[in-house]
């Protein structure tokens, strides 16, 4: 398997992600605040999200997919309107 992505840069993820398009909630402040998002891709260790407002997302939160189990997350990086998270 090739360890590069389309841009020719080395792949740094520990596990490969699969493309999905799932609705989810970002839940924070002890469950008192929520924000909608789309899960764009996901792996065993993390996901790429498209939140309603990337700048309002806290560093740590619970990701609750419309279908599936909630996951505790921490932000790995933010770029443009996307947000990458690690599952903790």
N, CA, C and O atoms as CSV, one atom per row, in Angstrom:
chain,resi,resn,atom,element,x,y,z
A,1,UNK,N,N,0.839,-1.189,0.000
A,1,UNK,CA,C,0.000,0.000,0.000
A,1,UNK,C,C,0.875,1.240,0.000
A,1,UNK,O,O,1.855,1.300,0.742
A,2,UNK,N,N,0.544,2.220,-0.809
A,2,UNK,CA,C,1.296,3.464,-0.922
A,2,UNK,C,C,1.080,4.311,0.328
A,2,UNK,O,O,-0.054,4.464,0.780
A,3,UNK,N,N,2.161,4.867,0.894
A,3,UNK,CA,C,2.046,5.660,2.116
A,3,UNK,C,C,1.932,7.154,1.833
A,3,UNK,O,O,2.186,7.960,2.728
A,4,UNK,N,N,1.559,7.547,0.619
A,4,UNK,CA,C,1.375,8.947,0.304
A,4,UNK,C,C,-0.070,9.206,-0.078
A,4,UNK,O,O,-0.781,8.302,-0.517
A,5,UNK,N,N,-0.497,10.445,0.093
A,5,UNK,CA,C,-1.815,10.863,-0.336
A,5,UNK,C,C,-1.678,11.565,-1.675
A,5,UNK,O,O,-0.566,11.689,-2.187
A,6,UNK,N,N,-2.764,12.022,-2.249
A,6,UNK,CA,C,-2.746,12.640,-3.572
A,6,UNK,C,C,-1.742,13.780,-3.711
A,6,UNK,O,O,-1.220,14.018,-4.800
A,7,UNK,N,N,-1.466,14.490,-2.608
A,7,UNK,CA,C,-0.567,15.632,-2.673
A,7,UNK,C,C,0.896,15.214,-2.691
A,7,UNK,O,O,1.773,16.059,-2.874
A,8,UNK,N,N,1.182,13.900,-2.501
A,8,UNK,CA,C,2.550,13.438,-2.471
A,8,UNK,C,C,3.200,13.567,-1.105
A,8,UNK,O,O,4.372,13.224,-0.950
A,9,UNK,N,N,2.464,14.054,-0.107
A,9,UNK,CA,C,3.011,14.183,1.234
A,9,UNK,C,C,2.856,12.863,1.975
A,9,UNK,O,O,1.897,12.132,1.731
A,10,UNK,N,N,3.783,12.543,2.878
A,10,UNK,CA,C,3.698,11.287,3.613
A,10,UNK,C,C,2.422,11.208,4.453
A,10,UNK,O,O,1.978,12.207,5.018
A,11,UNK,N,N,1.846,10.024,4.528
A,11,UNK,CA,C,0.664,9.776,5.354
A,11,UNK,C,C,1.123,9.616,6.792
A,11,UNK,O,O,1.965,8.763,7.073
A,12,UNK,N,N,0.585,10.425,7.720
A,12,UNK,CA,C,1.027,10.383,9.109
A,12,UNK,C,C,0.023,9.706,10.029
A,12,UNK,O,O,0.325,9.500,11.204
A,13,UNK,N,N,-1.148,9.356,9.540
A,13,UNK,CA,C,-2.142,8.711,10.390
A,13,UNK,C,C,-1.707,7.288,10.708
A,13,UNK,O,O,-1.096,6.613,9.880
A,14,UNK,N,N,-2.033,6.836,11.928
A,14,UNK,CA,C,-1.710,5.472,12.343
A,14,UNK,C,C,-2.660,4.468,11.719
A,14,UNK,O,O,-2.275,3.335,11.433
A,15,UNK,N,N,-3.916,4.888,11.505
A,15,UNK,CA,C,-4.905,4.002,10.890
A,15,UNK,C,C,-5.559,4.740,9.740
A,15,UNK,O,O,-5.701,5.962,9.789
A,16,UNK,N,N,-5.959,4.017,8.707
A,16,UNK,CA,C,-6.570,4.668,7.551
A,16,UNK,C,C,-7.997,5.079,7.872
A,16,UNK,O,O,-8.692,4.422,8.648
A,17,UNK,N,N,-8.416,6.167,7.267
A,17,UNK,CA,C,-9.772,6.664,7.461
A,17,UNK,C,C,-10.624,6.283,6.269
A,17,UNK,O,O,-10.140,6.195,5.141
A,18,UNK,N,N,-11.916,6.056,6.538
A,18,UNK,CA,C,-12.834,5.775,5.439
A,18,UNK,C,C,-13.797,6.947,5.309
A,18,UNK,O,O,-14.228,7.532,6.303
A,19,UNK,N,N,-14.121,7.272,4.079
A,19,UNK,CA,C,-15.028,8.388,3.808
A,19,UNK,C,C,-16.447,8.029,4.234
A,19,UNK,O,O,-16.940,6.933,3.968
A,20,UNK,N,N,-17.076,8.968,4.891
A,20,UNK,CA,C,-18.476,8.825,5.295
A,20,UNK,C,C,-19.110,10.201,5.163
A,20,UNK,O,O,-18.406,11.185,4.938
A,21,UNK,N,N,-20.381,10.280,5.294
A,21,UNK,CA,C,-21.074,11.566,5.392
A,21,UNK,C,C,-22.213,11.338,6.370
A,21,UNK,O,O,-23.327,10.975,5.991
A,22,UNK,N,N,-21.898,11.563,7.650
A,22,UNK,CA,C,-22.851,11.313,8.726
A,22,UNK,C,C,-23.104,12.597,9.493
A,22,UNK,O,O,-22.193,13.398,9.704
A,23,UNK,N,N,-24.338,12.785,9.904
A,23,UNK,CA,C,-24.659,13.891,10.786
A,23,UNK,C,C,-24.271,13.553,12.212
A,23,UNK,O,O,-24.282,12.387,12.607
A,24,UNK,N,N,-23.926,14.579,12.989
A,24,UNK,CA,C,-23.530,14.367,14.382
A,24,UNK,C,C,-23.728,15.651,15.180
A,24,UNK,O,O,-23.948,16.728,14.625
A,25,UNK,N,N,-23.644,15.501,16.498
A,25,UNK,CA,C,-23.662,16.634,17.414
A,25,UNK,C,C,-22.319,16.715,18.119
A,25,UNK,O,O,-21.752,15.695,18.512
A,26,UNK,N,N,-21.817,17.927,18.276
A,26,UNK,CA,C,-20.674,18.202,19.131
A,26,UNK,C,C,-21.275,18.688,20.445
A,26,UNK,O,O,-21.993,19.688,20.474
A,27,UNK,N,N,-20.981,17.977,21.531
A,27,UNK,CA,C,-21.569,18.277,22.832
A,27,UNK,C,C,-20.452,18.728,23.766
A,27,UNK,O,O,-19.434,18.049,23.896
A,28,UNK,N,N,-20.646,19.887,24.423
A,28,UNK,CA,C,-19.613,20.419,25.306
A,28,UNK,C,C,-20.245,21.179,26.459
A,28,UNK,O,O,-21.467,21.297,26.545
A,29,UNK,N,N,-19.396,21.695,27.351
A,29,UNK,CA,C,-19.809,22.382,28.579
A,29,UNK,C,C,-20.769,21.520,29.387
A,29,UNK,O,O,-21.861,21.949,29.761
A,30,UNK,N,N,-20.326,20.286,29.646
A,30,UNK,CA,C,-21.099,19.378,30.481
A,30,UNK,C,C,-22.443,18.986,29.890
A,30,UNK,O,O,-23.358,18.620,30.628
A,31,UNK,N,N,-22.575,19.056,28.580
A,31,UNK,CA,C,-23.824,18.696,27.922
A,31,UNK,C,C,-24.793,19.855,27.759
A,31,UNK,O,O,-25.892,19.677,27.236
A,32,UNK,N,N,-24.393,21.039,28.204
A,32,UNK,CA,C,-25.261,22.223,28.120
A,32,UNK,C,C,-25.237,22.895,26.750
A,32,UNK,O,O,-26.144,23.661,26.424
A,33,UNK,N,N,-24.220,22.621,25.951
A,33,UNK,CA,C,-24.110,23.249,24.627
A,33,UNK,C,C,-23.912,22.178,23.559
A,33,UNK,O,O,-23.230,21.178,23.778
A,34,UNK,N,N,-24.520,22.408,22.406
A,34,UNK,CA,C,-24.355,21.496,21.273
A,34,UNK,C,C,-24.182,22.290,19.987
A,34,UNK,O,O,-24.565,23.456,19.890
A,35,UNK,N,N,-23.599,21.627,19.016
A,35,UNK,CA,C,-23.412,22.214,17.691
A,35,UNK,C,C,-23.503,21.076,16.677
A,35,UNK,O,O,-22.948,20.002,16.906
A,36,UNK,N,N,-24.187,21.295,15.573
A,36,UNK,CA,C,-24.285,20.292,14.518
A,36,UNK,C,C,-22.974,20.217,13.738
A,36,UNK,O,O,-22.237,21.197,13.639
A,37,UNK,N,N,-22.701,19.039,13.188
A,37,UNK,CA,C,-21.546,18.872,12.312
A,37,UNK,C,C,-21.790,17.692,11.387
A,37,UNK,O,O,-22.722,16.911,11.579
A,38,UNK,N,N,-20.938,17.581,10.383
A,38,UNK,CA,C,-20.908,16.439,9.489
A,38,UNK,C,C,-19.586,15.714,9.724
A,38,UNK,O,O,-18.537,16.349,9.829
A,39,UNK,N,N,-19.635,14.389,9.807
A,39,UNK,CA,C,-18.426,13.584,9.865
A,39,UNK,C,C,-18.065,13.259,8.413
A,39,UNK,O,O,-18.837,12.611,7.707
A,40,UNK,N,N,-16.898,13.711,7.977
A,40,UNK,CA,C,-16.475,13.532,6.582
A,40,UNK,C,C,-15.688,12.246,6.380
A,40,UNK,O,O,-15.836,11.580,5.356
A,41,UNK,N,N,-14.844,11.890,7.363
A,41,UNK,CA,C,-14.173,10.604,7.336
A,41,UNK,C,C,-13.868,10.188,8.762
A,41,UNK,O,O,-13.838,11.017,9.671
A,42,UNK,N,N,-13.642,8.884,8.950
A,42,UNK,CA,C,-13.502,8.362,10.310
A,42,UNK,C,C,-12.592,7.145,10.304
A,42,UNK,O,O,-12.521,6.416,9.315
A,43,UNK,N,N,-11.894,6.931,11.420
A,43,UNK,CA,C,-11.070,5.738,11.623
A,43,UNK,C,C,-11.276,5.278,13.057
A,43,UNK,O,O,-12.116,5.822,13.775
A,44,UNK,N,N,-10.519,4.291,13.469
A,44,UNK,CA,C,-10.596,3.821,14.853
A,44,UNK,C,C,-10.060,4.866,15.820
A,44,UNK,O,O,-10.439,4.871,16.992
A,45,UNK,N,N,-9.181,5.755,15.350
A,45,UNK,CA,C,-8.501,6.689,16.246
A,45,UNK,C,C,-8.935,8.147,16.115
A,45,UNK,O,O,-8.558,8.971,16.948
A,46,UNK,N,N,-9.726,8.487,15.081
A,46,UNK,CA,C,-10.108,9.882,14.908
A,46,UNK,C,C,-11.050,10.104,13.757
A,46,UNK,O,O,-11.524,9.162,13.122
A,47,UNK,N,N,-11.318,11.395,13.493
A,47,UNK,CA,C,-12.267,11.737,12.432
A,47,UNK,C,C,-11.987,13.139,11.904
A,47,UNK,O,O,-11.319,13.949,12.547
A,48,UNK,N,N,-12.516,13.397,10.717
A,48,UNK,CA,C,-12.490,14.729,10.124
A,48,UNK,C,C,-13.917,15.243,10.134
A,48,UNK,O,O,-14.824,14.587,9.623
A,49,UNK,N,N,-14.115,16.426,10.719
A,49,UNK,CA,C,-15.447,16.989,10.896
A,49,UNK,C,C,-15.599,18.299,10.137
A,49,UNK,O,O,-14.629,19.016,9.889
A,50,UNK,N,N,-16.835,18.588,9.779
A,50,UNK,CA,C,-17.217,19.873,9.210
A,50,UNK,C,C,-18.270,20.456,10.143
A,50,UNK,O,O,-19.464,20.229,9.945
A,51,UNK,N,N,-17.837,21.218,11.176
A,51,UNK,CA,C,-18.784,21.774,12.139
A,51,UNK,C,C,-19.480,23.021,11.604
A,51,UNK,O,O,-19.028,23.642,10.642
A,52,UNK,N,N,-20.580,23.368,12.243
A,52,UNK,CA,C,-21.304,24.585,11.888
A,52,UNK,C,C,-20.392,25.799,12.009
A,52,UNK,O,O,-20.412,26.676,11.145
A,53,UNK,N,N,-19.586,25.861,13.081
A,53,UNK,CA,C,-18.637,26.958,13.277
A,53,UNK,C,C,-17.355,26.411,13.884
A,53,UNK,O,O,-17.302,26.126,15.080
A,54,UNK,N,N,-16.330,26.266,13.069
A,54,UNK,CA,C,-15.074,25.656,13.508
A,54,UNK,C,C,-14.430,26.434,14.655
A,54,UNK,O,O,-13.766,25.833,15.500
A,55,UNK,N,N,-14.607,27.741,14.705
A,55,UNK,CA,C,-13.953,28.554,15.725
A,55,UNK,C,C,-14.630,28.462,17.084
A,55,UNK,O,O,-13.996,28.748,18.100
A,56,UNK,N,N,-15.900,28.071,17.130
A,56,UNK,CA,C,-16.600,27.926,18.402
A,56,UNK,C,C,-16.421,26.545,19.031
A,56,UNK,O,O,-16.838,26.328,20.169
A,57,UNK,N,N,-15.810,25.614,18.306
A,57,UNK,CA,C,-15.597,24.269,18.838
A,57,UNK,C,C,-14.529,24.314,19.929
A,57,UNK,O,O,-13.447,24.863,19.722
A,58,UNK,N,N,-14.834,23.740,21.081
A,58,UNK,CA,C,-13.827,23.709,22.149
A,58,UNK,C,C,-12.741,22.684,21.846
A,58,UNK,O,O,-12.875,21.882,20.922
A,59,UNK,N,N,-11.675,22.714,22.624
A,59,UNK,CA,C,-10.552,21.797,22.425
A,59,UNK,C,C,-10.946,20.345,22.710
A,59,UNK,O,O,-10.414,19.431,22.080
A,60,UNK,N,N,-11.866,20.121,23.644
A,60,UNK,CA,C,-12.336,18.784,23.974
A,60,UNK,C,C,-13.857,18.778,23.995
A,60,UNK,O,O,-14.482,19.737,24.449
A,61,UNK,N,N,-14.454,17.694,23.501
A,61,UNK,CA,C,-15.908,17.575,23.463
A,61,UNK,C,C,-16.310,16.131,23.227
A,61,UNK,O,O,-15.460,15.269,23.003
A,62,UNK,N,N,-17.611,15.872,23.278
A,62,UNK,CA,C,-18.152,14.551,22.961
A,62,UNK,C,C,-18.793,14.640,21.581
A,62,UNK,O,O,-19.596,15.535,21.318
A,63,UNK,N,N,-18.435,13.708,20.704
A,63,UNK,CA,C,-19.020,13.625,19.369
A,63,UNK,C,C,-20.117,12.571,19.418
A,63,UNK,O,O,-19.847,11.402,19.693
A,64,UNK,N,N,-21.360,12.986,19.150
A,64,UNK,CA,C,-22.500,12.074,19.181
A,64,UNK,C,C,-23.064,11.938,17.772
A,64,UNK,O,O,-23.857,12.774,17.337
A,65,UNK,N,N,-22.655,10.881,17.051
A,65,UNK,CA,C,-23.202,10.664,15.706
A,65,UNK,C,C,-24.701,10.401,15.770
A,65,UNK,O,O,-25.203,9.890,16.772
A,66,UNK,N,N,-25.419,10.750,14.699
A,66,UNK,CA,C,-26.852,10.451,14.641
A,66,UNK,C,C,-27.084,8.950,14.766
A,66,UNK,O,O,-28.089,8.522,15.333
A,67,UNK,N,N,-26.158,8.148,14.238
A,67,UNK,CA,C,-26.196,6.691,14.363
A,67,UNK,C,C,-24.833,6.238,14.868
A,67,UNK,O,O,-23.818,6.517,14.230
A,68,UNK,N,N,-24.793,5.556,15.983
A,68,UNK,CA,C,-23.527,5.082,16.533
A,68,UNK,C,C,-23.295,5.597,17.938
A,68,UNK,O,O,-24.084,6.369,18.482
A,69,UNK,N,N,-22.201,5.152,18.502
A,69,UNK,CA,C,-21.846,5.472,19.877
A,69,UNK,C,C,-21.128,6.824,19.996
A,69,UNK,O,O,-20.356,7.198,19.114
A,70,UNK,N,N,-21.386,7.557,21.096
A,70,UNK,CA,C,-20.657,8.808,21.355
A,70,UNK,C,C,-19.174,8.522,21.589
A,70,UNK,O,O,-18.811,7.453,22.080
A,71,UNK,N,N,-18.328,9.478,21.236
A,71,UNK,CA,C,-16.879,9.355,21.437
A,71,UNK,C,C,-16.347,10.648,22.039
A,71,UNK,O,O,-16.718,11.740,21.610
A,72,UNK,N,N,-15.477,10.517,23.035
A,72,UNK,CA,C,-14.767,11.676,23.580
A,72,UNK,C,C,-13.678,12.051,22.594
A,72,UNK,O,O,-12.974,11.185,22.073
A,73,UNK,N,N,-13.539,13.362,22.335
A,73,UNK,CA,C,-12.603,13.846,21.317
A,73,UNK,C,C,-11.744,14.978,21.839
A,73,UNK,O,O,-12.130,15.718,22.743
A,74,UNK,N,N,-10.555,15.092,21.236
A,74,UNK,CA,C,-9.728,16.280,21.411
A,74,UNK,C,C,-9.307,16.747,20.026
A,74,UNK,O,O,-9.055,15.935,19.137
A,75,UNK,N,N,-9.234,18.053,19.851
A,75,UNK,CA,C,-8.911,18.629,18.548
A,75,UNK,C,C,-7.440,18.389,18.233
A,75,UNK,O,O,-6.563,18.690,19.042
A,76,UNK,N,N,-7.180,17.841,17.044
A,76,UNK,CA,C,-5.810,17.650,16.562
A,76,UNK,C,C,-5.365,18.869,15.763
A,76,UNK,O,O,-4.244,19.350,15.932
A,77,UNK,N,N,-6.252,19.375,14.881
A,77,UNK,CA,C,-5.964,20.576,14.105
A,77,UNK,C,C,-7.244,21.163,13.526
A,77,UNK,O,O,-8.272,20.492,13.428
A,78,UNK,N,N,-7.154,22.426,13.149
A,78,UNK,CA,C,-8.232,23.160,12.475
A,78,UNK,C,C,-7.650,23.753,11.205
A,78,UNK,O,O,-6.565,24.335,11.224
A,79,UNK,N,N,-8.372,23.605,10.097
A,79,UNK,CA,C,-7.924,24.205,8.836
A,79,UNK,C,C,-9.136,24.593,8.032
A,79,UNK,O,O,-9.959,23.746,7.685
A,80,UNK,N,N,-9.251,25.874,7.735
A,80,UNK,CA,C,-10.434,26.359,7.018
A,80,UNK,C,C,-11.686,26.053,7.818
A,80,UNK,O,O,-11.806,26.467,8.971
A,81,UNK,N,N,-12.611,25.336,7.218
A,81,UNK,CA,C,-13.862,25.002,7.905
A,81,UNK,C,C,-13.830,23.588,8.482
A,81,UNK,O,O,-14.829,23.128,9.035
A,82,UNK,N,N,-12.688,22.887,8.359
A,82,UNK,CA,C,-12.575,21.519,8.838
A,82,UNK,C,C,-11.885,21.433,10.191
A,82,UNK,O,O,-11.115,22.310,10.583
A,83,UNK,N,N,-12.186,20.351,10.885
A,83,UNK,CA,C,-11.650,20.107,12.216
A,83,UNK,C,C,-11.291,18.624,12.300
A,83,UNK,O,O,-12.141,17.767,12.062
A,84,UNK,N,N,-10.047,18.321,12.634
A,84,UNK,CA,C,-9.627,16.927,12.824
A,84,UNK,C,C,-9.571,16.630,14.318
A,84,UNK,O,O,-9.073,17.444,15.097
A,85,UNK,N,N,-10.077,15.473,14.717
A,85,UNK,CA,C,-10.098,15.100,16.121
A,85,UNK,C,C,-9.470,13.725,16.323
A,85,UNK,O,O,-9.476,12.871,15.437
A,86,UNK,N,N,-8.921,13.547,17.544
A,86,UNK,CA,C,-8.459,12.243,18.020
A,86,UNK,C,C,-9.491,11.755,19.012
A,86,UNK,O,O,-10.022,12.537,19.801
A,87,UNK,N,N,-9.777,10.466,18.976
A,87,UNK,CA,C,-10.652,9.895,19.988
A,87,UNK,C,C,-9.818,9.610,21.219
A,87,UNK,O,O,-8.733,9.037,21.128
A,88,UNK,N,N,-10.331,10.012,22.370
A,88,UNK,CA,C,-9.605,9.813,23.653
A,88,UNK,C,C,-10.414,8.939,24.586
A,88,UNK,O,O,-9.979,8.659,25.702
